[in-house]
């Protein structure tokens, strides 16, 4: 097998490893919603870390056997590999819009990277390394804060965190290249701070990529990360390492066009995710409203049947005695009055509020003391 064919094979296997790691990360994010950045107790998360590490190692080995203009564009195939792999292994099928966005992002990124010309190995001095590390760290922290502020919009939050992850990974690649150039002349202890920066940015990129998959699916975060990572590295290479686009002005115009295509693909993926989130929320609201209406429209519980005693009381006829005597006193009461033979003269009173009257008890007012 020729060196070029081996480089192509290693690049394809690297892209598959990156895609597998992204799929595992997304599944871990779905199954562990309470652990946003680092579900350390999940073996599957460590498997994703191992797959990403394997992809990076194979990418470096591929660069040793093939030209940068070939290996870097093949790395963009991660997005294309991830969608069918997710449908095959975890049953997550992507829609037509997601496929169009993924293909646009892949083609645009591949064209952009193919147009970046190689240059002689150059390194950064101490001041440049400090400035790049501080600025990059500030940008990544700002994107993390913005992502936390956009927690009500999972798609936007995911894009912000994925962008921060891509920037962190891209800058770790820049410092890796710097250290590699330094070590070509001999290993020195002066590169220890740069190695520390590489470890910090690589860890931040891994944690942010894990957080970006929570509630946002697979395609949009992965496409954003895959595009931002090499674009940031290429931008630093052009501005600080003396790299240029191939074919002069024509190559620069083509590179800008490829960048527009890649950005359009990311926009398609983001809008597709936003539309899917809106449909999900609408379906949940509709289901909740239906359940509420069903609960409000239920028939009231049937009243218990009356017992035999209650039925007897309900059907019994109430007998009210007829009125005897006058309803009001015919004469005023006087202590000198003699006891009348008419029992209704003083002892019966008229009905109150239309009700039946109640005969008063017959008492001797001279012998009975009423206690109040």
C-alpha positions in Angstrom: 0.0 0.0 0.0 1.3 3.4 -0.9 1.9 6.2 1.6 -0.9 8.2 0.0 -3.4 5.4 0.2 -2.5 4.7 3.8 -3.0 8.4 4.6 -6.4 8.3 3.0 -7.4 5.1 4.9 -6.2 6.5 8.3 -8.1 9.7 7.6 -11.3 7.9 6.9 -10.9 5.7 10.0 -10.1 8.8 12.1 -13.4 10.4 10.8 -15.3 7.3 11.8 -13.8 7.3 15.3 -14.7 10.9 15.7 -18.2 10.2 14.5 -18.6 7.3 16.9 -17.3 9.4 19.8 -19.9 12.1 19.0 -22.7 9.6 18.9 -21.8 8.1 22.2 -21.5 11.6 23.7 -24.9 12.5 22.5 -26.4 9.4 24.0 -24.7 10.0 27.3 -26.1 13.6 27.3 -29.6 12.3 26.7 -29.4 9.6 29.4 -27.7 11.9 32.0 -29.5 15.3 31.8 -28.4 16.3 35.3 -24.7 16.0 34.5 -24.0 18.7 32.0 -20.2 18.6 31.4 -18.5 15.5 32.7 -20.5 12.4 33.7 -17.3 10.8 35.1 -19.1 7.7 36.5 -20.5 6.7 33.1 -18.2 4.1 31.3 -19.8 5.1 28.0 -18.5 8.6 28.4 -15.0 7.3 28.9 -15.5 5.2 25.8 -16.4 8.5 23.9 -13.2 10.1 25.2 -11.2 7.0 24.0 -12.8 7.2 20.5 -12.0 10.9 20.3 -8.5 10.3 21.4 -8.1 7.5 18.8 -9.5 9.8 16.1 -6.9 12.5 17.0 -4.1 10.0 17.0 -5.0 8.5 13.6 -5.3 12.0 12.2 -1.8 12.9 13.3 -0.4 9.6 11.8 -2.3 10.3 8.6 -0.5 13.7 8.4 2.8 11.9 8.7 2.0 9.9 5.5 0.0 12.3 3.4 -0.2 16.0 2.6 -2.1 18.4 4.7 -4.3 19.5 1.8 -5.6 15.9 1.6 -5.8 14.8 5.2 -7.6 17.9 6.6 -10.5 17.9 4.1 -11.1 14.2 4.7 -11.5 15.0 8.4 -14.7 17.0 7.5 -16.4 13.7 6.6 -17.1 13.2 10.3 -20.5 14.8 9.8 -21.4 12.7 6.9 -20.4 9.5 8.7 -22.1 10.4 11.9 -25.7 10.7 10.5 -26.0 7.1 9.0 -24.1 5.7 11.9 -26.6 7.2 14.3 -29.5 5.9 12.3 -27.9 2.4 12.2 -26.7 2.0 15.8 -29.1 4.1 17.9 -32.1 4.5 15.6 -31.8 8.3 15.3 -32.8 9.2 11.8 -32.0 12.6 10.3 -34.4 14.5 8.2 -33.8 15.9 4.7 -33.0 19.4 6.0 -30.3 17.9 8.4 -28.8 16.0 5.5 -28.6 19.0 3.3 -27.1 21.1 6.0 -24.5 18.4 6.8 -23.5 18.0 3.2 -23.2 21.7 2.7 -21.1 22.1 5.8 -18.9 19.2 4.7 -18.4 20.4 1.2 -17.7 24.0 2.3 -15.2 22.9 4.9 -13.4 20.5 2.7 -13.1 23.1 0.0 -11.8 25.7 2.4 -9.2 23.4 3.9 -8.1 22.2 0.5 -7.3 25.8 -0.5 -5.1 26.6 2.5 -1.5 26.4 1.4 1.3 24.9 3.4 4.1 26.9 4.8 7.5 26.4 6.4 7.3 25.4 10.0 7.1 28.5 12.2 6.6 28.8 15.9 5.2 31.5 18.2 7.3 33.5 20.6 6.5 33.8 24.3 4.4 37.0 24.0 2.4 35.6 21.1 1.6 32.4 23.1 0.5 34.3 26.1 -1.7 36.7 24.1 -3.3 33.9 22.1 -3.9 31.8 25.2 -5.5 34.7 27.1 -7.7 35.9 24.2 -8.8 32.3 23.5 -9.6 31.6 27.1 -11.7 34.8 27.4 -13.7 33.9 24.3 -14.3 30.4 25.5 -15.5 31.6 28.9 -17.7 34.2 27.3 -19.3 31.6 25.1 -19.9 29.4 28.2 -21.6 32.2 30.0 -23.7 33.0 26.9 -24.7 29.3 26.7 -25.8 29.3 30.3 -27.9 32.4 29.7 -29.6 30.8 26.7 -30.7 27.7 28.7 -34.3 28.3 27.6 -33.3 27.8 24.0 -31.5 24.4 23.7 -30.5 24.8 20.0 -29.0 28.3 20.5 -27.3 27.1 23.7 -25.9 24.1 21.9 -24.4 26.2 19.1 -22.7 28.5 21.5 -21.2 25.7 23.5 -20.2 23.8 20.3 -18.5 27.0 19.0 -16.6 27.3 22.2 -15.6 23.7 22.0 -14.4 24.1 18.4 -12.3 27.2 19.3 -10.7 25.3 22.3 -9.9 22.3 20.1 -8.6 24.5 17.3 -6.3 26.4 19.6 -5.0 23.2 21.1 -4.0 22.2 17.6 -2.2 25.5 17.2 -0.2 25.0 20.3 0.5 21.4 19.3 1.9 22.6 16.0 4.0 25.2 17.9 5.4 22.6 20.3 6.1 20.2 17.4 8.1 22.9 15.6 10.1 23.6 18.8 10.8 19.9 19.3 12.1 19.6 15.8 15.2 21.4 17.1 15.3 19.5 20.4 13.1 18.9 23.4 13.3 21.7 26.0 11.6 22.5 29.3 10.5 25.9 28.0 7.6 24.1 26.2 6.0 22.9 29.5 3.6 25.9 29.7 2.5 25.2 26.1 1.9 21.6 27.0 -0.2 22.8 29.9 -2.2 25.1 27.6 -2.8 22.2 25.2 -4.1 20.0 28.1 -6.4 22.8 29.3 -7.9 23.6 25.9 -8.3 20.0 25.0 -10.1 19.2 28.2 -12.3 22.3 27.9 -13.1 21.3 24.3 -14.1 17.8 25.4 -16.3 19.1 28.3 -18.0 21.8 26.2 -18.7 19.3 23.4 -20.3 17.0 25.9 -22.5 19.8 27.2 -23.5 20.9 23.6 -25.2 17.6 22.9 -27.7 18.0 25.8 -31.1 18.7 24.3 -29.8 19.6 20.9 -29.5 16.3 19.0 -26.4 15.2 17.1 -26.1 16.9 13.8 -26.1 20.6 14.7 -23.5 20.5 17.5 -21.2 18.0 15.7 -21.3 20.1 12.5 -20.5 23.3 14.4 -17.6 21.7 16.2 -16.2 20.1 13.1 -16.3 23.3 11.1 -15.1 25.8 13.8 -12.2 23.6 14.9 -10.2 23.6 11.6 -11.4 27.1 10.6 -9.9 28.6 13.8 -6.7 26.7 13.3 -6.5 27.8 9.7 -7.2 31.4 10.6 -4.4 31.4 13.1 -2.1 29.7 10.6 -2.8 32.4 8.0 -2.5 35.4 10.4 0.5 34.2 12.5 2.2 31.3 10.7 2.5 32.9 7.3 0.1 30.5 5.6 -1.9 31.6 2.5 -4.6 30.4 0.2 -3.6 28.6 -2.9 -4.0 30.3 -6.4 -3.7 33.8 -5.1 -6.8 36.1 -5.4 -8.8 33.4 -7.1 -8.1 30.9 -4.3 -9.0 33.5 -1.6 -12.4 34.2 -3.4 -13.0 30.4 -3.6 -12.1 30.0 0.1 -14.6 32.7 1.0 -17.3 31.0 -1.1 -16.6 27.7 0.6 -16.9 29.5 4.0 -20.3 30.8 3.0 -21.4 27.3 1.9 -20.2 25.9 5.2 -22.0 28.6 7.2 -25.2 28.0 5.2 -25.0 24.3 6.2 -24.7 25.2 9.9 -27.7 27.6 9.6 -29.8 24.8 8.0 -28.9 22.4 10.8 -29.7 25.0 13.5 -33.0 26.0 12.0 -33.9 22.4 11.5 -33.3 21.8 15.2 -35.2 24.9 16.2 -38.2 23.8 14.1 -38.0 20.3 15.7 -37.9 21.8 19.2 -40.9 24.0 18.4 -42.9 21.0 17.1 -42.1 19.0 20.2 -43.1 21.9 22.5 -46.3 22.4 20.5 -47.1 18.7 20.7 -46.5 18.7 24.5 -48.8 21.7 25.0 -51.5 20.2 22.8 -51.4 16.9 24.8 -51.5 18.8 28.1 -54.5 20.8 26.9 -56.3 17.7 25.8 -55.6 16.0 29.1 -56.9 19.1 31.0 -60.1 19.2 28.9 -60.6 15.5 29.4 -60.2 15.9 33.2 -62.6 18.8 33.2 -65.2 17.1 31.1 -65.5 13.9 33.1 -68.9 13.0 34.6 -69.3 13.6 38.3 -69.3 10.6 40.5 -72.7 9.0 41.0 -74.4 9.7 44.3 -74.9 6.7 46.6 -78.3 5.2 46.6 -80.4 6.0 49.7 -80.8 3.4 52.4 -84.3 1.9 53.1 -84.7 4.2 56.1 -83.9 7.2 54.0 -86.3 6.1 51.3 -89.0 5.7 54.0 -88.4 9.2 55.3 -88.4 10.7 51.8 -91.7 9.1 50.8 -93.5 9.6 54.2 -96.3 12.2 54.4 -95.7 14.9 57.1 -98.9 15.7 59.0 -99.3 19.3 60.2 -102.1 19.9 62.7 -104.7 22.5 61.6 -104.9 25.8 63.3 -107.3 26.0 66.3 -108.4 29.4 67.6 -107.4 32.9 66.6 -103.9 33.7 65.3 -103.7 36.9 67.4 -105.0 37.8 70.8 -108.5 39.2 70.8 -108.0 41.2 74.0 -105.1 42.6 75.8 -103.6 40.6 78.7 -104.4 41.8 82.2 -103.4 40.4 85.5 -107.0 40.8 86.8 -108.4 38.7 84.1 -110.1 35.6 85.2 -109.1 32.3 83.8 -111.0 31.9 80.5 -112.6 28.7 79.4 -111.4 29.3 75.9 -108.0 27.5 75.6 -107.1 29.4 72.5 -107.5 32.9 74.0 -104.0 33.2 75.5 -102.2 29.9 74.8 -102.1 29.9 71.0 -100.1 32.2 68.8 -100.1 32.8 65.1 -97.5 31.3 62.7 -94.1 33.0 62.2 -92.9 33.6 58.6 -95.8 31.6 57.2 -95.0 28.5 59.2 -97.3 26.5 61.3 -98.0 27.7 64.8 -96.8 25.9 67.9 -99.1 25.7 70.9 -97.5 27.0 74.1 -97.5 24.8 77.2 -100.2 25.5 79.8 -98.5 27.0 82.9 -99.8 28.7 86.0 -98.2 32.1 86.0 -98.6 32.5 89.8 -96.9 29.2 90.8 -94.2 28.7 88.2 -91.0 30.7 88.3 -89.3 31.1 85.0 -85.6 31.2 85.3 -83.7 33.2 82.7 
